[in-house]
Amino acid sequence: MFRRSPPVALAAALTASAVALAGCGGTAASSTTTPLVIRGTVRIAGTSETPSFDPYSAFGAAQARYAYDSLVNLAPDGGLVSGLATSWRATATTATFTLRPDVTCSDGTGLTASAVARALSYAGDPANQLAGAQTVLPNVPFEASADDRSGTVSATTAAPFPFLTRTIGLLPIVCPAGLDRPGSLDRTTQGTGPYVLTRYTSGGPYEFTVRDDYAWGPAGATTDEPGLPARIVVSVVPQASTAANLLLTGGVDIAGVSGPDRARLTGRGLSTADVATVVGLTFFNQRPGRVLSDRALRRALVSALDRRGLANVAVGGTGEPATDFGAVGSVCHADLADAHLPAGDAPEALRAAGWTRSADGPLTKDGRPLRLRLLTSPDLGPTLVSVAELMAREWTALGAEVDLVSESLPALVNAMYQSAEFDVVVGSTPGFALPVGFISFFSGPTPARGLNFAGVANPEYDALVSRALRETDTSGCGTWNRAAAALFRSADALPIAQGSSGLYGFRTTFATTFGGQIVPTSIRLHR
């Protein structure tokens, strides 16, 4: 199995994903009716620097969509449409794709099935330690093969994996020139995508130039469309307030904005695409010897929480409690929490679990008080400390002694993956668009052998996952949802709120897929 290092695992488990695997998006709604700009320049505000544009690195994956194609593409409704491949089929262990015959790389060479298989093999080789590729590919070993005469590429896994078209099919394909010199991919692009990286400046901006001969985008999209920009310039704008100011003054054409600055952008005629998130995903340390290894105690503590109050704190007063572990629009997303989370009289549940309290003293069991170490980090979201404070107050009212600690991100990583000195950790959203993304965090070995940092051990979940892995694509959603329900019933983890951020366009319209990923061939610039 391909394993992710702790920093990459944390990014996957506690922060919004930069790589969209599947799910729903939409077209940015706008009042823009002005004429189109022919071969103009679109300026996009990015939130961080891109030290490498290698699409298989942890940094380059987010920008890969401009210069690289995948075998299939996501439609805004979450379905799959053509990309480099015109047709595909899959079982739980094999996926086969038939390529378009007219695809060319940015250096002019034709793309062959053998070249695609080589890219898949390179990206999937654990020895190459390609963190960006591993966040897309299946977490089971696979072998790629090709038939150049028929133009087909196949991938066969060593164990069942249900979402092969939504993982292998969505990997950016690097052309042979890039695989011959992998180091060159930091500052240049070698793909088949609609744009080519033509200028790199340390710290930004980064400039992409359109390819005029491109005709194999999502569902056959081309670059010969009125309003499609001839250039895309990505600048680094880390502050949401600055990005909002630039949108309002026309300093940038597209930017993502979250938090209170969104209110300033309402009613200003900007294109808007909402990006669903989950805020406040909470894990309980169940490792042997930890107090929360007691399932009855976890259930009692969860039942004591005011979920709506926590959700309001998490998203600023208008929150809705999260219904699933993944964001709305993720594959197999369902309304599970209300029906399966523990509810009832928390003090009575504690007494039934052997915890007693006299007068206003602490809760005790076998003479030992209930002490909880509750960790979070403002680096993972500006409201998370307040969410943790409300949790602490509610558990203190029950009689628990809560040590609330706000850590730096490195310190939080250390507690989760090395020292294990925590009882509860409150993070942000797992960006997984597929239910398989959660497996390593809810089952299997603890660090350093695995990613199950909370030591979750849920036999019902494990059995249902084993069954779901043998069902192809979304046909197994019922089984995946029963597995998630088992986690809720056992209070193994708790998502706090359904939230959203926004992607905005100034005189610009565009379509997005899950996670707010812009479809490059959909961008249109208006006067």
Beta strands, then each sheet from edge to edge (+ up, - down):
strand 1: 26-27
strand 2: 41-46
strand 3: 72-74
strand 4: 80-82
strand 5: 85-90
strand 6: 94-99
strand 7: 142-147
strand 8: 152-157
strand 9: 195-200
strand 10: 206-210
strand 11: 231-236
strand 12: 254-257
strand 13: 271-279
strand 14: 282-284
strand 15: 320-321
strand 16: 364-365
strand 17: 368-369
strand 18: 371-376
strand 19: 401-406
strand 20: 424-426
strand 21: 493-494
strand 22: 497-505
strand 23: 508-509
strand 24: 511-513
strand 25: 517-518
strand 26: 524-525
sheet 1: 1+ 24- 25+
sheet 2: 9+ 10- 11+ 2+ 12+ 22- 13+
sheet 3: 9+ 10- 11+ 2+ 12+ 22- 15+
sheet 4: 3+ 4-
sheet 5: 5+ 6- 8+ 7-
sheet 6: 19+ 18+ 20+ 14- 21+
sheet 7: 16+ 17-
sheet 8: 23+ 26-
end
